[in-house]
């Protein structure tokens, strides 16, 4: 019985689907499994189960695979990466090996000849094999293994002393491939930043995923190629590779998977070499609509009402990395249209917005926030976005824009929404100007969301819960158990916590008399303000995040 007949017998496919797949096989000269996967009629696991039954080869559960050093060293790194196979275990002269390609079983004969061991074959999904290879052999493991084998480490060490050698090294095909693999892996893992940190006997590479730094799986020998890696990144970012005494900044543009990715690069000299941080600006993963940000219905309705106003200042506040720019971009996307002229002044422009005129700040040539604002007001805008209000000059320019009938968006560094008016007054803005122009302030934080793949209810001890977390009797909370999808952390993705203070008559009067922030909070609370922490508890009760995440980013 062939595989198609077996799939029909097991009701995995219909006769019509088999005919369509066979037609695609003839048309594109591809294999049956590729046709079925392309048409979406079968998952890879279902296909492997059928092939395993035909070939009498079991499926391996790689999630439970524990590979010791002896097993890992049984196969050369280059062979593992080239053939996309993974050794699972080694026992009494038998090596268990998994492959995702049941059409290339000759690879097991190659392993038998290469190692002199008996081989026990298994089948596994290609994605699972790839993940295990990255964990045990490291990102770019085959490239580094090849570089070590050709004696390039000595060259890398000597290159640190001569700019011309660094240039030659950084343009080696192996170095180019290694740097590309590091960046592509970061994008694949949804990282926002790549940290490359040199130490005396180690080169540390970490990815910031969902706001938390995580060690990248790279071979320890990568330290030997530190100079070449750093030089390659500096060349990509159009920096001076011979200058290693002062900080440098640059930018790289990548095309990854058919989409444009920008990388902002910062290089700083450190004790054991140059440290690099690369900020990944992936438009596909950052440009959300307002409904995707995680606001509840009431907050969304109030915020939407503010951004639909014809004039005034709307501020988004929070610490660095709290998603302020993402919220502003989502707000602009919600209102941009052919009937509105929208201009922004940003330092730097992080993402390109269709239908929005974006102006980068260039301090070196005197193009400041204030100067940019004064200039764009002569371009007849309806909506203006200022990347950040940093000083009195920028604040005055924003207020002048609001007073002359423009809607102004900007960010401010304060801990909560009610502190924003006082922060502007502390900068030197007159209270009557603040109360008459600021129409709303949104404070926000980002919390990690529980991974949907491994989400499970967890026992709740009432005594262990924070006193302000109100739970219904018998209400369950949730946590992530850890799985492959979330790198065994239990969290995947982030959601916002929001605190929206819409300016009303009572708050405006309090600002006019320079009331303290606690008094503004009390007045705003009487008008329905919900604090960041309270929004966090709502998301905990809804099973979106955990108590620990809310406690970590909010104050009582």
JOCOR-V79854 format. One record per backbone hydrogen bond with DSSP energy under -1.0 kcal/mol. CO is the residue of the C=O (numbers start at 1). NH is the residue of the N-H. E is the energy in kcal/mol with one decimal. If there is no record, write none. Layout:
# JOCOR-V79854
co:CO nh:NH e:E
co:CO nh:NH e:E
This chain:
# JOCOR-V79854
co:2 nh:6 e:-2.2
co:3 nh:7 e:-2.3
co:4 nh:8 e:-2.0
co:5 nh:9 e:-2.5
co:6 nh:10 e:-2.0
co:7 nh:12 e:-2.6
co:7 nh:13 e:-1.0
co:8 nh:11 e:-1.3
co:14 nh:18 e:-2.1
co:15 nh:19 e:-2.2
co:16 nh:20 e:-2.3
co:17 nh:21 e:-2.4
co:18 nh:22 e:-2.6
co:19 nh:23 e:-2.1
co:20 nh:24 e:-2.0
co:21 nh:25 e:-2.2
co:22 nh:26 e:-2.0
co:23 nh:27 e:-2.2
co:24 nh:28 e:-2.7
co:25 nh:29 e:-1.1
co:31 nh:35 e:-2.1
co:32 nh:36 e:-2.5
co:33 nh:37 e:-2.4
co:34 nh:38 e:-2.3
co:35 nh:39 e:-2.2
co:36 nh:41 e:-1.9
co:43 nh:47 e:-2.2
co:44 nh:48 e:-2.5
co:45 nh:49 e:-2.3
co:46 nh:50 e:-1.9
co:47 nh:51 e:-2.6
co:48 nh:52 e:-2.9
co:49 nh:53 e:-1.9
co:50 nh:54 e:-2.2
co:51 nh:55 e:-2.8
co:52 nh:56 e:-1.1
co:52 nh:57 e:-1.9
co:58 nh:123 e:-2.0
co:60 nh:62 e:-1.0
co:61 nh:64 e:-1.3
co:62 nh:65 e:-1.1
co:68 nh:72 e:-2.3
co:69 nh:73 e:-2.2
co:71 nh:74 e:-1.1
co:76 nh:80 e:-2.1
co:77 nh:81 e:-2.3
co:78 nh:82 e:-2.2
co:79 nh:83 e:-2.6
co:80 nh:84 e:-1.4
co:86 nh:98 e:-2.5
co:89 nh:96 e:-2.8
co:91 nh:94 e:-1.3
co:93 nh:118 e:-2.4
co:94 nh:91 e:-2.7
co:95 nh:120 e:-2.4
co:96 nh:88 e:-3.7
co:97 nh:122 e:-1.9
co:98 nh:86 e:-1.9
co:99 nh:124 e:-1.8
co:101 nh:104 e:-1.6
co:104 nh:107 e:-1.2
co:105 nh:108 e:-1.5
co:106 nh:110 e:-2.0
co:107 nh:111 e:-2.0
co:108 nh:112 e:-1.9
co:109 nh:113 e:-2.2
co:110 nh:114 e:-2.4
co:111 nh:115 e:-2.6
co:112 nh:116 e:-1.9
co:118 nh:95 e:-3.4
co:120 nh:97 e:-2.2
co:122 nh:99 e:-2.0
co:123 nh:60 e:-3.0
co:125 nh:129 e:-2.1
co:126 nh:130 e:-2.8
co:127 nh:131 e:-2.1
co:128 nh:132 e:-1.9
co:129 nh:133 e:-2.4
co:130 nh:134 e:-2.2
co:131 nh:135 e:-2.1
co:132 nh:136 e:-2.4
co:133 nh:137 e:-2.8
co:138 nh:141 e:-1.8
co:140 nh:144 e:-2.5
co:141 nh:145 e:-2.3
co:142 nh:146 e:-2.1
co:143 nh:147 e:-2.3
co:144 nh:148 e:-2.9
co:145 nh:149 e:-2.1
co:146 nh:150 e:-1.4
co:147 nh:152 e:-2.4
co:148 nh:151 e:-1.4
co:152 nh:156 e:-2.2
co:153 nh:157 e:-2.1
co:154 nh:158 e:-2.4
co:155 nh:159 e:-1.9
co:158 nh:161 e:-1.7
co:162 nh:166 e:-2.1
co:163 nh:167 e:-2.0
co:164 nh:168 e:-1.8
co:165 nh:169 e:-2.9
co:166 nh:170 e:-2.8
co:169 nh:172 e:-2.0
co:172 nh:176 e:-2.3
co:173 nh:177 e:-2.5
co:174 nh:178 e:-2.1
co:175 nh:179 e:-2.4
co:176 nh:180 e:-2.2
co:177 nh:181 e:-2.3
co:178 nh:182 e:-2.0
co:179 nh:183 e:-2.1
co:180 nh:184 e:-2.9
co:181 nh:185 e:-2.2
co:182 nh:186 e:-1.6
co:183 nh:187 e:-2.1
co:184 nh:188 e:-2.5
co:185 nh:189 e:-2.0
co:186 nh:191 e:-2.8
co:187 nh:190 e:-1.4
co:192 nh:280 e:-2.5
co:193 nh:208 e:-2.3
co:194 nh:278 e:-2.6
co:195 nh:206 e:-2.5
co:196 nh:276 e:-2.6
co:197 nh:204 e:-2.8
co:202 nh:199 e:-3.1
co:204 nh:197 e:-3.0
co:205 nh:216 e:-2.7
co:206 nh:195 e:-3.2
co:207 nh:214 e:-3.0
co:208 nh:192 e:-3.0
co:209 nh:212 e:-1.6
co:212 nh:209 e:-2.6
co:214 nh:207 e:-2.9
co:216 nh:218 e:-1.2
co:217 nh:139 e:-4.5
co:219 nh:222 e:-1.8
co:220 nh:223 e:-1.5
co:221 nh:224 e:-1.8
co:222 nh:225 e:-1.6
co:223 nh:226 e:-1.4
co:225 nh:229 e:-2.5
co:226 nh:230 e:-2.5
co:227 nh:231 e:-2.2
co:228 nh:232 e:-2.3
co:229 nh:233 e:-2.1
co:230 nh:234 e:-2.2
co:231 nh:235 e:-2.2
co:232 nh:236 e:-2.3
co:233 nh:237 e:-2.0
co:234 nh:239 e:-3.2
co:235 nh:238 e:-1.6
co:248 nh:267 e:-3.0
co:250 nh:265 e:-2.6
co:252 nh:263 e:-3.0
co:254 nh:261 e:-2.9
co:256 nh:259 e:-1.6
co:259 nh:256 e:-2.7
co:261 nh:254 e:-3.3
co:262 nh:281 e:-3.6
co:263 nh:252 e:-2.8
co:264 nh:279 e:-2.9
co:265 nh:250 e:-2.4
co:266 nh:277 e:-2.2
co:267 nh:248 e:-2.2
co:268 nh:275 e:-2.9
co:270 nh:273 e:-1.2
co:273 nh:270 e:-2.4
co:275 nh:268 e:-2.5
co:276 nh:196 e:-3.3
co:277 nh:266 e:-2.2
co:278 nh:194 e:-2.2
co:279 nh:264 e:-2.5
co:281 nh:262 e:-2.1
co:282 nh:285 e:-1.3
co:283 nh:287 e:-2.0
co:286 nh:288 e:-1.5
co:289 nh:292 e:-1.4
co:290 nh:293 e:-1.2
co:293 nh:496 e:-1.6
co:296 nh:300 e:-2.7
co:297 nh:301 e:-2.4
co:298 nh:302 e:-2.2
co:299 nh:303 e:-2.8
co:300 nh:304 e:-2.7
co:301 nh:305 e:-1.7
co:302 nh:306 e:-1.5
co:303 nh:307 e:-2.3
co:304 nh:308 e:-1.0
co:306 nh:309 e:-1.6
co:312 nh:408 e:-3.3
co:313 nh:439 e:-2.4
co:313 nh:440 e:-1.2
co:314 nh:410 e:-1.8
co:315 nh:442 e:-3.2
co:316 nh:412 e:-1.6
co:317 nh:444 e:-1.7
co:319 nh:322 e:-1.4
co:323 nh:327 e:-1.9
co:324 nh:328 e:-2.2
co:325 nh:329 e:-2.7
co:326 nh:330 e:-2.3
co:327 nh:331 e:-2.2
co:328 nh:332 e:-2.6
co:329 nh:333 e:-2.7
co:330 nh:334 e:-1.5
co:332 nh:336 e:-2.3
co:337 nh:340 e:-1.6
co:341 nh:382 e:-3.0
co:341 nh:383 e:-2.1
co:342 nh:357 e:-2.6
co:343 nh:385 e:-2.2
co:344 nh:359 e:-2.2
co:345 nh:387 e:-3.0
co:346 nh:361 e:-2.7
co:353 nh:356 e:-1.8
co:357 nh:344 e:-2.5
co:359 nh:346 e:-2.5
co:362 nh:367 e:-2.6
co:363 nh:366 e:-1.3
co:366 nh:368 e:-1.5
co:367 nh:362 e:-1.7
co:368 nh:372 e:-2.6
co:369 nh:373 e:-2.5
co:370 nh:374 e:-2.4
co:371 nh:375 e:-1.9
co:372 nh:376 e:-2.5
co:373 nh:377 e:-1.6
co:375 nh:378 e:-1.3
co:376 nh:379 e:-1.9
co:382 nh:407 e:-2.1
co:383 nh:343 e:-2.4
co:384 nh:409 e:-2.8
co:385 nh:345 e:-2.7
co:391 nh:395 e:-2.2
co:392 nh:396 e:-2.8
co:393 nh:397 e:-2.1
co:394 nh:398 e:-2.3
co:395 nh:399 e:-2.5
co:396 nh:400 e:-2.6
co:397 nh:401 e:-1.9
co:398 nh:402 e:-2.1
co:399 nh:403 e:-2.6
co:400 nh:404 e:-1.3
co:401 nh:406 e:-1.7
co:402 nh:405 e:-1.5
co:406 nh:312 e:-2.1
co:407 nh:384 e:-3.0
co:408 nh:314 e:-3.0
co:409 nh:386 e:-3.1
co:410 nh:316 e:-2.1
co:411 nh:389 e:-2.5
co:412 nh:318 e:-1.2
co:412 nh:414 e:-1.1
co:417 nh:420 e:-1.2
co:419 nh:423 e:-2.1
co:420 nh:424 e:-2.0
co:421 nh:425 e:-2.0
co:422 nh:426 e:-2.6
co:423 nh:427 e:-1.4
co:424 nh:429 e:-2.0
co:425 nh:428 e:-1.0
co:430 nh:434 e:-1.7
co:431 nh:435 e:-2.6
co:432 nh:436 e:-1.2
co:433 nh:437 e:-1.1
co:434 nh:438 e:-2.3
co:437 nh:313 e:-2.8
co:439 nh:503 e:-1.6
co:440 nh:315 e:-2.3
co:441 nh:501 e:-3.1
co:442 nh:317 e:-2.8
co:443 nh:499 e:-2.3
co:445 nh:497 e:-2.7
co:447 nh:495 e:-2.6
co:449 nh:492 e:-2.4
co:454 nh:481 e:-2.2
co:456 nh:479 e:-2.4
co:461 nh:464 e:-1.2
co:466 nh:469 e:-1.8
co:472 nh:475 e:-2.4
co:477 nh:458 e:-2.6
co:479 nh:456 e:-2.5
co:483 nh:488 e:-3.3
co:484 nh:487 e:-1.3
co:486 nh:489 e:-1.1
co:490 nh:451 e:-2.2
co:493 nh:449 e:-2.7
co:495 nh:447 e:-2.7
co:497 nh:445 e:-1.6
co:499 nh:443 e:-2.8
co:501 nh:441 e:-2.4
co:504 nh:508 e:-2.6
co:505 nh:509 e:-2.2
co:506 nh:510 e:-1.8
co:507 nh:511 e:-2.4
co:508 nh:512 e:-2.2
co:509 nh:513 e:-1.5
co:510 nh:515 e:-2.8
co:511 nh:514 e:-1.8
co:516 nh:520 e:-2.0
co:517 nh:521 e:-2.7
co:518 nh:522 e:-2.1
co:519 nh:523 e:-2.3
co:520 nh:524 e:-2.8
co:521 nh:525 e:-2.7
co:522 nh:526 e:-1.7
co:524 nh:529 e:-2.2
co:525 nh:528 e:-1.6
co:531 nh:535 e:-2.2
co:532 nh:536 e:-2.2
co:533 nh:537 e:-2.2
co:534 nh:538 e:-1.8
co:535 nh:539 e:-1.7
co:536 nh:540 e:-1.8
co:537 nh:541 e:-2.7
co:538 nh:542 e:-1.5
co:539 nh:544 e:-2.7
co:539 nh:545 e:-1.1
co:540 nh:543 e:-1.4
co:544 nh:450 e:-2.5
co:546 nh:550 e:-1.6
co:547 nh:551 e:-2.6
co:548 nh:552 e:-1.8
co:549 nh:553 e:-1.0
co:550 nh:554 e:-1.1
